[in-house]
Amino acid sequence: MNSPCTDSLSASELRSLDKSIVWHAFSQMQEYDGLIIDHAQGCWLTDVDGRRYLDGASSMWCNIHGHRHSHIDKAIRNQLDKVAHVTNLGMSHPTTITLAKRLTELAPAGLAHVFFSGDGASAVEVAMKLAFQFWRQCENPQTKRTKFLALGQAYHGDTLGTVSVGGVSRFHSMFQPLLFPVLRGPCPDPYRLPPEVNPANATAFYLNQYRELFEQNAEELVAVIVEPIVQGAAGVVVHPRGFLQGIKSLCEQYDCLLIADEVAVGMGRTGTMFACEHEQVSPDFLCLGKGLTGGYLPMSATLTSSRIWNAFLGRHEDLRTFFHGHTYGGNPLCAAAAHATLDLFEMEQTLRGIPLKQARMQRCLDRFKEHPEVGDVRSCGLMAAIELVQDKQTKTAHPWQQQRSGKVCKRILEKGVWLRPLGNVIPIIPPLSISEQEIDILMASIEHGLG
Ligand SMILES: Cc1ncc(COP(=O)(O)O)c(C=O)c1O
């Protein structure tokens, strides 16, 4: 039964309240005109007017197995019959404990401990703070280590710590006076290589620049933070092969910690359970969020090694404790959704289906490349993007104020497909459960939108 409050409001009343009261994320409220979704099933959203939309953005890159999957719904309901919330401060719950164990078994080797939070930014903040504190209380404390090395165009969330390591000036420059200084390397973007660089030497070119940064700042480095393999908010930039592996080698050489922010790319999104697996990399910290609960409930996790964990052990009065926590960290309802999400990866063999789906999407993307306004197309697993440009020859970008990709997405919406634009890029990030037939609908609608 709906609440009497929603039942009594018409669609237009809801729209009016939504525009005037609800402050939507990353939205200019003066121009806001978003959908209001009433219910969803599988890859389809239905709005309050009864119109159906294919969810081509996985409800902001987090839906994995589709909406209202009976297995996840049931797991949450079963948990609800036991207890909805148990604090993580001083107590625990079997569902959360077993989830932590399961994550450590799935994760790259050496990640034996899990800190739970509620959202992706918090998972990254936790990794950053743990790394910082580690150098102060490891066997040979190194208190000069105060700097993080981050990538150009990086996005790690919207809290001030994660904004500090972020590198998307449109989002982050406003807050500059509040941010701590960060060392910044280039974004290894294969579409925008400098003139002297080609795809064959791109990895070496970028790694050389990072080597210099490591060399010059070795004593001050706390950690390097990367979105492994694909930088999402940078425009779904797929790194040149070997870049992540090279960064890991530099970390080993200079004894620097590696934070892998897999909030967007983890949980099967790039075709492997974790993106680090593409290059057999085990980071010191693995941050998960978004798809961890299948896109159902807010939960994130920071996995780390025993080397880090051990540096925090001691008696209460030693003050080696990690004084950080979130009220809903490790929430059992979320943990139940995460367990069910992991079950489905096994039951439905989700990862096995991805290469065929990616290939089907890529075939259309390759065709779109002929379009006069499409500068680049790219994909990794079920994370794809189209980059629109003003001039294909020079790769000149449309001025962001023109919102070109937003206009194209509006036309795509007319065809019943929801995509969320990102600067001049149109990310295509459907639920991993999307069928081949639905991929055809998705791509045909994009073709229409491109005109
Ligand atoms: C790579 C990456 N890290 C962190 C975040 C922040 O996650 P949240 O929005 O859950 O705080 C995002 C969100 O898009 C992301 O893409």
PDBQT file of the ligand as one rigid body, heavy atoms in Angstrom, charges set to zero:
ROOT
HETATM    1  C1  LIG A 501      35.037   6.441  -8.817  1.00  0.00    +0.000 C 
HETATM    2  C2  LIG A 501      34.055   6.988  -7.834  1.00  0.00    +0.000 A 
HETATM    3  N1  LIG A 501      34.429   7.113  -6.557  1.00  0.00    +0.000 NA
HETATM    4  C3  LIG A 501      33.597   7.587  -5.624  1.00  0.00    +0.000 A 
HETATM    5  C4  LIG A 501      32.313   7.965  -5.959  1.00  0.00    +0.000 A 
HETATM    6  C5  LIG A 501      31.412   8.527  -4.901  1.00  0.00    +0.000 C 
HETATM    7  O1  LIG A 501      30.401   7.616  -4.587  1.00  0.00    +0.000 OA
HETATM    8  P1  LIG A 501      29.102   8.137  -3.798  1.00  0.00    +0.000 P 
HETATM    9  O2  LIG A 501      28.337   8.983  -4.768  1.00  0.00    +0.000 OA
HETATM   10  O3  LIG A 501      28.378   6.884  -3.435  1.00  0.00    +0.000 OA
HETATM   11  O4  LIG A 501      29.588   8.902  -2.624  1.00  0.00    +0.000 OA
HETATM   12  C6  LIG A 501      31.880   7.836  -7.281  1.00  0.00    +0.000 A 
HETATM   13  C7  LIG A 501      30.522   8.241  -7.661  1.00  0.00    +0.000 C 
HETATM   14  O5  LIG A 501      30.164   8.338  -8.805  1.00  0.00    +0.000 OA
HETATM   15  C8  LIG A 501      32.780   7.347  -8.252  1.00  0.00    +0.000 A 
HETATM   16  O6  LIG A 501      32.433   7.248  -9.531  1.00  0.00    +0.000 OA
ENDROOT
TORSDOF 0
